[in-house]
Structures are given as structure tokens and as C-alpha cells.
């Protein structure tokens, strides 16, 4: 009883006081034993910001294609077959020029062979490279037998004697010429040479005889012959004249002109 009165008093006081708003609590759902636990996954969508990079316009680079130059192939010429000296008919001299007046160049013997490389325009002497020699020399056509056409070889009309060996003495000095009618006499000073080297002198000239213009080479055996006379007549279309050389065993000097009268 003593507890009932105070309780009633409390209730009476509560009835006179306005009720306070109580918070609303959402009812909790009982866990579903069969459902998989809920995982809250937040999907982030990345929005790409496109930055426009200037597009480089490529300028086409012109590639130069190398031009192929056609190099012509050498034209193969047929090998020239020089006329052959089949055999030397007899022992003979091969000389540095196309006449017996020229220096001896080599000895030839029966059976020697070679190739004809040229011929002299006046007397038919042959310039031959013999198998046993490493240089060319001149031989009379009468002492060789040739197989081949001589018309196909070079025709020579000049000979440079200064290219044959060497000469230590120089040309003759004080060369003179005088005329007595059709007779021309050539004189010169003696060239002092050692006996071993002394081969005298050589005159290469053209003269007129009986209306014919003649090639007239002449040599002298030693240094002691210092004059020479030759017949030279008028009546030829070309002028007479010549040159003189000092000759030693190694070769010819420079030519000395003859003051032709």
C-alpha cells in the first residue's frame, strides 16, 4: 500500500507533462542464414580527359633512287697474229736499223724464230721480235722465211737512234760540206774515243742520182775517217741533205745536221 500512493502520484505528474518525441528506430531485419554477406562495392568510373595533341603532318621525303649507269663492257678485239719468221735461213746480223750501215744488235743463227712487228718503207727490211731476244731488231728479208701477210704490219719511215743505248761522246763537231759539180764532200773533226768503244760515225742522208731520190746511209769503222764524198745531181723534186752521228758500242749520239751545199 505504501508503494501504491507514490506510484499514483508519479503517474499523475506524468500525465500533466507533454510527451517527448522518441527517435524512430528502423526495425533490424533478422539475418538470413542462406544469403551471402552483402559487400558494398563502389565502382569508380574513370572519365578519361582527352587532350588533343596536334597531329604532325608528315611531309613525304623524296628518296632519290640511284641512277644505274650502264658501264659498257670492253670490246674484245681479236688477237692480231703477227707474221711468223718460221726459220732463219743462215747466220746473219740483226741490226738497230734497216740497213747494213747500222750497229749490230744480235747474232742470228739458222733455225731462230720470231714474229715480224714492222717493215721499212724503202727497202723491205723487217723489224722482228725474235723468241730468244727481249727487244726488236732489223733483219734483211733475204735471210729469213716468213709465214704470213707482211702487208698487215706497221710500215716505219723514221728511226730514233737516240733511244738506242747511250753515247758519252756527243755528235761530231765542225761539220762542213762543199760541192764540186755533182760531187759533195762532207768533213768533220775527229771525235777522240777509246779503242774499246770506238765505232766511228754514221751518216744518214738523201741524195739525187739519175733523177732518183735515194736514201743513202753510210757508216765508218772508226774515229779516224773524217770525210766522205757522194754524188748528188740536180733534178729531184725533194732537196738533198742529211745528218751525222758519233757512234760508240753503246749507241748513237744526237744527230748533227750537215749544211748541204
C-alpha positions as CSV (number, residue, x, y, z in Angstrom):
1,X,0.0,0.0,0.0
2,X,2.8,2.3,0.9
3,X,4.2,1.8,-2.6
4,X,0.9,2.4,-4.4
5,X,0.5,6.0,-3.4
6,X,3.8,7.3,-4.6
7,X,3.3,5.4,-7.9
8,X,0.0,7.1,-8.5
9,X,1.5,10.4,-7.7
10,X,4.2,9.9,-10.3
11,X,1.7,8.8,-12.9
12,X,-0.4,11.9,-12.3
13,X,2.5,14.1,-12.8
14,X,3.5,12.3,-16.0
15,X,0.0,12.8,-17.4
16,X,0.3,16.5,-17.0
17,X,3.8,16.7,-18.8
18,X,3.8,16.7,-22.7
19,X,5.3,13.5,-24.2
20,X,8.8,13.9,-25.7
21,X,9.3,12.7,-29.3
22,X,11.1,9.4,-29.3
23,X,13.5,8.6,-32.1
24,X,12.3,6.3,-34.8
25,X,14.4,3.2,-34.9
26,X,14.2,1.2,-38.1
27,X,13.5,-2.4,-37.3
28,X,16.5,-4.6,-37.9
29,X,15.9,-7.5,-40.2
30,X,16.9,-10.8,-38.8
31,X,19.9,-12.2,-40.6
32,X,19.3,-14.5,-43.5
33,X,21.3,-17.6,-42.9
34,X,21.3,-18.5,-46.5
35,X,22.2,-15.2,-48.1
36,X,25.8,-14.3,-48.8
37,X,27.1,-11.4,-46.7
38,X,26.5,-8.2,-48.6
39,X,29.6,-6.4,-49.6
40,X,29.2,-2.8,-50.6
41,X,31.3,-2.4,-53.8
42,X,31.8,1.1,-55.0
43,X,32.5,1.1,-58.8
44,X,34.6,4.1,-59.8
45,X,34.1,5.1,-63.5
46,X,37.2,7.0,-64.7
47,X,36.3,9.6,-67.2
48,X,39.3,10.0,-69.5
49,X,40.1,13.5,-70.3
50,X,41.3,13.6,-74.0
51,X,44.0,16.1,-74.5
52,X,44.2,16.8,-78.2
53,X,47.8,16.7,-79.3
54,X,48.5,18.5,-82.6
55,X,48.8,16.0,-85.3
56,X,52.1,16.3,-87.2
57,X,51.5,16.2,-90.9
58,X,54.4,14.2,-92.4
59,X,55.9,15.7,-95.4
60,X,56.9,12.9,-97.7
61,X,60.7,12.8,-98.1
62,X,61.8,12.1,-101.6
63,X,64.1,9.2,-101.7
64,X,66.5,9.5,-104.5
65,X,66.9,6.3,-106.3
66,X,70.5,6.0,-107.5
67,X,70.7,6.0,-111.2
68,X,72.4,3.0,-112.5
69,X,74.9,4.0,-115.1
70,X,75.5,1.3,-117.6
71,X,79.2,0.7,-117.9
72,X,79.9,-0.6,-121.3
73,X,81.9,-3.8,-121.3
74,X,85.2,-3.6,-123.1
75,X,85.0,-4.8,-126.7
76,X,87.3,-7.7,-127.0
77,X,89.4,-7.3,-130.1
78,X,90.7,-10.4,-131.8
79,X,94.3,-11.1,-131.1
80,X,96.4,-10.0,-134.0
81,X,98.5,-12.8,-135.4
82,X,101.9,-11.3,-136.5
83,X,103.5,-12.9,-139.4
84,X,106.0,-15.5,-138.2
85,X,109.6,-15.8,-139.0
86,X,109.5,-19.6,-139.4
87,X,113.2,-20.0,-139.6
88,X,116.4,-18.0,-140.2
89,X,118.0,-19.5,-143.3
90,X,121.6,-18.6,-142.5
91,X,123.7,-17.0,-139.9
92,X,123.2,-13.2,-140.0
93,X,123.2,-10.0,-138.1
94,X,120.1,-8.4,-136.6
95,X,120.7,-4.6,-136.6
96,X,119.4,-1.4,-134.9
97,X,118.3,-0.1,-138.3
98,X,117.1,-1.4,-141.7
99,X,120.5,-1.4,-143.4
100,X,123.9,-2.9,-143.0
101,X,125.3,0.5,-142.1
102,X,123.6,0.4,-138.7
103,X,125.1,-1.1,-135.5
104,X,125.0,-4.8,-134.9
105,X,122.2,-5.7,-132.4
106,X,122.3,-9.5,-132.2
107,X,123.6,-12.6,-133.9
108,X,121.2,-14.8,-135.7
109,X,121.6,-18.5,-136.4
110,X,119.9,-21.0,-138.6
111,X,116.7,-22.1,-137.0
112,X,116.0,-18.9,-134.9
113,X,112.3,-18.0,-134.9
114,X,110.2,-14.9,-134.1
115,X,107.4,-12.5,-135.1
116,X,107.5,-9.7,-137.6
117,X,106.4,-6.5,-136.0
118,X,107.1,-4.0,-138.8
119,X,108.9,-3.2,-142.1
120,X,110.9,-0.3,-143.5
121,X,109.1,1.7,-146.2
122,X,112.1,1.9,-148.6
123,X,113.9,-1.5,-148.8
124,X,111.6,-4.1,-147.2
125,X,113.8,-4.8,-144.2
126,X,111.8,-6.4,-141.3
127,X,111.6,-5.4,-137.7
128,X,111.4,-8.7,-135.8
129,X,111.0,-9.8,-132.2
130,X,112.9,-13.0,-132.0
131,X,111.9,-15.6,-129.5
132,X,115.4,-15.5,-127.9
133,X,115.5,-11.7,-127.5
134,X,113.6,-9.2,-125.4
135,X,113.9,-6.4,-127.9
136,X,113.2,-5.9,-131.6
137,X,115.8,-5.5,-134.3
138,X,116.0,-5.3,-138.1
139,X,116.9,-8.1,-140.5
140,X,117.2,-8.4,-144.3
141,X,114.2,-10.3,-145.8
142,X,116.6,-12.4,-147.8
143,X,117.9,-14.3,-144.7
144,X,114.5,-15.3,-143.2
145,X,111.5,-17.3,-144.3
146,X,108.2,-15.7,-143.3
147,X,104.8,-17.3,-142.9
148,X,102.0,-14.6,-143.0
149,X,100.9,-11.4,-144.7
150,X,103.6,-8.7,-144.4
151,X,101.1,-6.1,-145.6
152,X,99.4,-6.2,-142.2
153,X,102.3,-5.0,-140.1
154,X,103.4,-1.4,-139.4
155,X,105.3,0.4,-142.0
156,X,108.1,2.6,-140.5
157,X,109.5,5.7,-142.1
158,X,111.5,7.1,-139.2
159,X,114.0,5.7,-136.7
160,X,115.0,7.5,-133.5
161,X,118.6,6.3,-133.0
162,X,119.0,8.3,-129.8
163,X,116.7,5.8,-128.0
164,X,119.2,3.0,-128.7
165,X,121.5,2.7,-125.7
166,X,123.7,5.6,-124.6
167,X,126.5,7.7,-126.1
168,X,129.0,9.5,-123.9
169,X,130.8,11.5,-126.6
170,X,128.2,13.7,-128.3
171,X,127.8,14.5,-132.0
172,X,130.7,15.3,-134.4
173,X,131.9,18.9,-134.3
174,X,132.8,21.4,-137.0
175,X,130.8,19.6,-139.7
176,X,131.2,21.1,-143.2
177,X,130.1,20.3,-146.8
178,X,131.4,21.6,-150.1
179,X,130.3,21.0,-153.7
180,X,132.4,20.4,-156.8
181,X,129.9,20.0,-159.7
182,X,127.8,16.9,-158.7
183,X,130.3,15.9,-156.0
184,X,129.6,16.8,-152.4
185,X,132.3,16.3,-149.8
186,X,131.4,16.2,-146.1
187,X,134.1,16.7,-143.4
188,X,134.1,16.8,-139.6
189,X,136.5,16.9,-136.7
190,X,137.7,13.6,-135.2
191,X,136.0,12.5,-132.0
192,X,138.5,11.1,-129.6
193,X,137.1,7.8,-128.4
194,X,138.6,4.8,-126.5
195,X,139.5,1.9,-128.7
196,X,137.0,-0.4,-126.9
197,X,134.1,2.0,-127.5
198,X,135.0,3.4,-130.9
199,X,132.5,2.5,-133.7
200,X,133.3,5.5,-135.9
201,X,130.5,7.6,-137.4
202,X,127.2,7.2,-139.2
203,X,125.7,9.5,-141.9
204,X,122.0,9.3,-142.8
205,X,121.2,11.2,-146.0
206,X,119.2,11.5,-149.2
207,X,120.8,12.3,-152.5
208,X,119.7,12.7,-156.1
209,X,121.2,10.4,-158.7
210,X,119.9,10.0,-162.3
211,X,116.7,11.7,-161.4
212,X,116.0,9.3,-158.5
213,X,115.8,10.5,-154.9
214,X,117.8,7.9,-153.0
215,X,118.2,7.0,-149.3
216,X,121.9,6.8,-148.6
217,X,123.0,5.6,-145.2
218,X,126.7,5.1,-144.7
219,X,128.9,4.2,-141.7
220,X,132.6,4.3,-140.9
221,X,134.5,1.7,-138.9
222,X,136.5,4.0,-136.6
223,X,137.1,7.6,-135.4
224,X,139.9,8.2,-137.9
225,X,137.8,8.6,-141.0
226,X,136.7,12.3,-141.1
227,X,135.4,12.9,-144.6
228,X,133.1,11.4,-147.2
229,X,132.2,12.3,-150.8
230,X,128.9,11.4,-152.5
231,X,127.4,12.1,-156.0
232,X,124.4,14.5,-155.8
233,X,122.8,15.7,-159.0
234,X,120.0,18.2,-159.7
235,X,116.6,17.1,-161.0
236,X,114.8,15.6,-158.0
237,X,111.6,17.0,-156.5
238,X,113.0,16.9,-152.9
239,X,116.1,18.5,-151.5
240,X,119.2,16.5,-150.7
241,X,120.6,16.6,-147.2
242,X,121.4,14.6,-144.1
243,X,122.8,14.3,-140.6
244,X,125.9,12.7,-139.0
245,X,126.2,10.8,-135.7
246,X,129.1,9.7,-133.5
247,X,128.9,6.0,-132.8
248,X,130.2,4.1,-129.9
249,X,129.4,0.5,-128.9
250,X,126.6,1.5,-126.6
251,X,124.7,3.6,-129.1
252,X,124.4,6.8,-131.2
253,X,124.9,10.4,-130.3
254,X,122.4,13.2,-131.1
255,X,122.3,13.9,-134.8
256,X,124.4,16.8,-136.2
257,X,122.8,18.4,-139.3
258,X,125.0,18.6,-142.4
259,X,125.0,22.1,-144.0
260,X,124.2,20.8,-147.5
261,X,125.6,23.0,-150.4
